[in-house]
Amino acid sequence: MNKPRIRFKGYIEAWEQRKAVDIAEYSKGNGYSKSDLTESGTPIILYGRLYTKYQFVINEVDTFAIPKAGAVYSQGNEVIIPASGETAEDIARASAVEKPGVLLGGDLNILRPFDFINSSFLALAISNGEPQKELAKRAQGKSVVHIHNSDIQGVVISYPTRIEQDQIVAVFRHLDHLITLHQRKCEEVKKLKKYMLQNMFPQNGSNVPKIRFDGFTDAWEQRKLGELATYRNGTGHEEKQSDVGKYELVNLNSISIDGGLKSSGKFIDEETETLIKDDLVMVLSDVGHGDLLGRVAIIPENNKFVLNQRVALLRNNGFADIRYLFSYINAHQRYFKLQGVGSSQLNISRGSVENFEVLLPSKDEQKKIGEYFRNLDNLITLHQRKLESLRTLKKFMLEKMFV
């Protein structure tokens, strides 16, 4: 039966099937390329928008151009499909353009659905499931692939009543709204964290920061990292590691750019010296620009992790709050990047780590600063997890709510 696995209560009829030629009128965009874009003017959509910033419904346009003779404008609720792209999978996608008066550039196939088809539903249907696979098969070319209106017209589209279409679109609009909301909130917290990292620690030779908590006025004391933490290099476990085991290896893949601890996916079984809760682990080697050099993460629990080579252990000696030290080191990435030596792979030495100078306020102020950044990190993690959950849900619903 031509029915989706998940649908709204009360709908039992099979979906109708028609070739795309019978559900829309077809035309093409005209002219315009990236070189025609201006800072202001008439909103314009170029085909690259469907790759770099894909949305199944486009309701805001932030690129502009000066209208030319013969320009093609949206009337509202068109469906656009790129006419060229790098791969068949990339090109087999569609977006609905809600607003009239938007310029539609060349290399865009334009569909104007008949009244019994919701344009946003059609964009979703073309971009997912069997229609997407069928359209990808019709794309032709090698280094650049092309899709013509005649290719689209032969694709079979399944659809329910207009009322059910509208309800399906509402579900995905809501999911996209939630995804955008959590993306925005996550970026806002990240920007706040970056700003506070720059201003809650002293800069440019000063011994006090620009921003600090009420009640703290004393100058900060300077100490070397080697005085505050015991350093130890990791050792190689390449011959003993596997995809399962008793102890997880902390390697170069374990530490993210924001200082989070990720799973390396590598384990060993043999008894060895394990890391303990609140140990800091630091990246000693990095390829490219060295953006990970000196990044540290905090070990969350005892006797679960083992240190691999090219990662260092920094075990707190008790002079500094560990959360403060974690935030301070990650706020001074520039120092470690400058210490990196090598050509294809940059490395930092034990000496450069131990000689890193740390400015310390009182223990009470350290704890407040450490806790403040911990709360920001928790907020970022919360939004990231919600994003992952929503994206997983959307993917599941796209697979189950379409034929």
Secondary structure, DSSP 8 states (H G I E B T S, - for coil): ----SS--TT--S--EEEEGGGTEEEEE--S--GGGEESSSEEEE-TTHHHHS--SEE-----EE---TT--B--SSEEEEESEESSHHHHS--EEE-SSS-EE-SSEEEEEE-TTS-HHHHHHHHHSHHHHHHHHHH-EESSSEE--HHHHHTSEEEE--HHHHHHHHHHHHHHHHHHHHHHHHHHHHHHHHHHHHHHSS--TT-SS-SS--TT--S--EEEEHHHHEEEEE-B--TTT-BSS-SEEEE-GGGB-TTS-B-----EE-S------TT-EEEE-EEETT-TTTT-EEE--STTSEEEBTTEEEEEE-SSS-HHHHHHHHHHTHHHHHHH-B-SSEEE--HHHHHT-EEEE--HHHHHHHHHHHHHHHHHHHHHHHHHHHHHHHHHHHHHHS--
